[in-house]
């Protein structure tokens, strides 16, 4: 098993925040308790499948991965300034971008303001053609990531806090490529299980979002990352099963709804700016 990545040495948690032992942040601990027997059974079944996924994970099962074990990361980081230039062009219209929960309503369970904005370039079952057309270099970067399923600019406003939560499926890993990181950097960070990381411009961090995680931007500036989900590298034959499940995910009602909301939002956005 490869060594876990070391979180940034300058990362800190807010005053008074106490880190718990890693077991308290395991993926089996969900953000919200199950309601009813059906949901409890569904969660149990998912726990069983995700335990198998973790066992068959080629790069092990740490909260934060050593990015050196993903050879394509160097190419992604090498082109970060091209991505930043495209981000700068669209950031002028930040206020008109949708909040995350306007696209994926389930996000509204953990936040309800408009201080977490998104600019989608790729998503499961989504048509992001117009946004993608305005960011050709970013699309080239996404094409370098094997099994990339989702890609968007994730924009956090100053003083924004995203409370603790877990992701929906252990069959994907997440990458954040730092694009715009305000100072003081140690006050702009993400806690993934019991590890804390502060983003760096031009650097990627890869982590498992099914571990409980939480975000703070306690600075006066905007924090933007290229937010990417990609298929977790798994041993055969589980990799084929995971790929099949992810392809079927586009049929899920909440993702079909997100697809429609994204397309409507994209049309409204470019109707305003006409480019």
Secondary structure, DSSP 8 states (H G I E B T S, - for coil): --------TT----TT-----GGGG-TTS-SS---HHHHHHHHHHHHHHHHHHHHTBTT---SEE-GGGSTTHHHHHHTHHHHHHHHHHHHTTGGGS-BHHHHSGGGGGT--SS-EEEEEEE-TT---HHHHHT-HHHHHHHHTSTTEEEEEEEEE-TT-EEEEE--S-TTEEEEEEEEE--SSGGGEEEEETTEEEE--TT-EEEE-TTS-EEEEE-SSS-EEEEEEEEE--B-TTHHHHHHHHHHHGGGSHHHHHHHHHHHHHHHHHHHHH--
